[in-house]
């Protein structure tokens, strides 16, 4: 029984130190969590950038195919060339619309990531301030 009593006395004597340790551990936990979220957002941005580059390379490949077709077009009749030119124009319009949508999506994703990051950091800052008020009484 005396060891239990002495154990309780040690806990009571070091209560402030234990409480500070718990607060510090919570702060470290939330900071680590915020860092992981930031890394995750950066990774998602890099993946989106790589996907965009892949789509650009596909567009360049298509362009090269068209150039190859142009060389073969010298053997086509005027009506066949007109049909192909009409299709190329339509394809160009679609490509411009696609690029515009991809750019808009990239910008919206970047804005969303920044907003999410800002909200998470604001929440973390609020928790830090709350814990500082508890700890230091300000």
C-alpha positions as CSV (number, residue, x, y, z in Angstrom):
1,X,0.0,0.0,0.0
2,X,2.9,2.4,0.7
3,X,4.3,1.9,-2.8
4,X,0.9,2.9,-4.2
5,X,0.8,5.9,-2.0
6,X,4.3,7.0,-2.9
7,X,3.4,6.4,-6.6
8,X,0.4,8.7,-6.3
9,X,2.5,11.3,-4.4
10,X,5.0,11.3,-7.3
11,X,2.3,11.8,-9.8
12,X,0.8,14.6,-7.8
13,X,4.2,16.3,-7.4
14,X,4.9,16.0,-11.1
15,X,1.4,16.8,-12.4
16,X,2.4,20.0,-14.1
17,X,5.4,18.3,-15.9
18,X,3.2,15.4,-17.0
19,X,0.5,17.9,-18.3
20,X,3.2,19.9,-20.2
21,X,4.5,16.7,-21.7
22,X,1.0,15.7,-22.9
23,X,0.5,19.1,-24.4
24,X,3.8,19.0,-26.1
25,X,3.1,15.6,-27.5
26,X,-0.3,16.8,-28.8
27,X,1.4,19.8,-30.5
28,X,4.0,17.5,-32.1
29,X,1.3,15.1,-33.3
30,X,-0.8,17.9,-34.9
31,X,2.3,19.4,-36.5
32,X,3.3,16.0,-37.9
33,X,-0.2,15.5,-39.2
34,X,-0.1,18.9,-40.9
35,X,3.2,18.0,-42.5
36,X,1.9,14.7,-43.8
37,X,-1.2,16.5,-45.3
38,X,1.1,19.1,-47.0
39,X,3.2,16.3,-48.4
40,X,0.1,14.5,-49.6
41,X,-1.2,17.7,-51.3
42,X,2.2,18.2,-53.0
43,X,2.2,14.6,-54.2
44,X,-1.3,15.1,-55.7
45,X,-0.1,18.2,-57.5
46,X,2.9,16.4,-58.9
47,X,0.7,13.5,-60.1
48,X,-1.7,16.0,-61.8
49,X,1.3,17.7,-63.4
50,X,2.6,14.4,-64.7
51,X,-0.8,13.5,-66.1
52,X,-1.0,16.8,-67.9
53,X,2.5,16.3,-69.4
54,X,1.4,12.8,-70.5
55,X,-1.7,14.4,-72.3
56,X,0.6,17.0,-73.9
57,X,2.8,14.2,-75.2
58,X,-0.2,12.4,-76.6
59,X,-1.3,15.6,-78.3
60,X,2.2,15.9,-79.9
61,X,2.0,12.3,-81.0
62,X,-1.3,13.1,-82.7
63,X,0.2,16.1,-84.3
64,X,3.0,14.0,-85.7
65,X,0.5,11.6,-87.2
66,X,-1.3,14.5,-88.8
67,X,1.9,15.7,-90.3
68,X,2.5,12.2,-91.7
69,X,-1.0,12.2,-93.2
70,X,-0.3,15.6,-94.8
71,X,2.6,14.1,-96.7
72,X,0.2,11.3,-97.9
73,X,-2.5,13.9,-98.7
74,X,-0.7,14.9,-101.9
75,X,-2.2,11.8,-103.5
76,X,-5.8,12.6,-102.4
77,X,-8.5,14.3,-104.4
78,X,-9.8,17.8,-103.6
79,X,-13.0,16.5,-101.9
80,X,-11.0,14.0,-99.8
81,X,-8.6,16.8,-98.7
82,X,-11.5,19.1,-97.8
83,X,-13.1,16.3,-95.6
84,X,-9.8,15.7,-93.9
85,X,-9.2,19.5,-93.4
86,X,-12.7,19.8,-91.9
87,X,-12.0,17.0,-89.5
88,X,-8.7,18.6,-88.5
89,X,-10.4,21.9,-87.8
90,X,-13.0,20.2,-85.6
91,X,-10.3,18.3,-83.9
92,X,-8.4,21.6,-83.3
93,X,-11.4,23.1,-81.7
94,X,-11.9,20.1,-79.5
95,X,-8.2,20.2,-78.5
96,X,-8.4,23.9,-77.6
97,X,-11.5,23.2,-75.5
98,X,-9.8,20.2,-73.8
99,X,-6.7,22.2,-73.0
100,X,-8.9,25.1,-71.6
101,X,-10.8,22.6,-69.4
102,X,-7.6,20.9,-68.3
103,X,-6.1,24.3,-67.3
104,X,-9.2,25.3,-65.5
105,X,-9.3,21.9,-63.6
106,X,-5.6,22.3,-62.7
107,X,-6.2,25.8,-61.3
108,X,-9.2,24.7,-59.4
109,X,-7.3,21.7,-57.9
110,X,-4.5,24.0,-56.9
111,X,-6.9,26.4,-55.3
112,X,-8.6,23.6,-53.5
113,X,-5.3,22.2,-52.2
114,X,-4.3,25.6,-51.0
115,X,-7.6,26.2,-49.3
116,X,-7.4,22.8,-47.6
117,X,-3.9,23.4,-46.5
118,X,-4.8,26.8,-45.2
119,X,-7.8,25.4,-43.3
120,X,-5.7,22.7,-41.8
121,X,-3.0,25.1,-40.8
122,X,-5.5,27.5,-39.3
123,X,-7.1,24.7,-37.3
124,X,-3.6,23.7,-36.0
125,X,-2.8,27.3,-35.2
126,X,-6.1,27.6,-33.3
127,X,-5.3,24.5,-31.3
128,X,-1.8,25.8,-30.5
129,X,-3.1,29.1,-29.3
130,X,-5.8,27.3,-27.2
131,X,-3.1,25.1,-25.6
132,X,-0.8,28.1,-25.1
133,X,-3.7,29.9,-23.3
134,X,-4.2,26.9,-21.1
135,X,-0.6,26.4,-20.4
136,X,0.6,30.0,-20.0
137,X,-2.7,31.7,-19.0
138,X,-2.6,34.4,-21.6
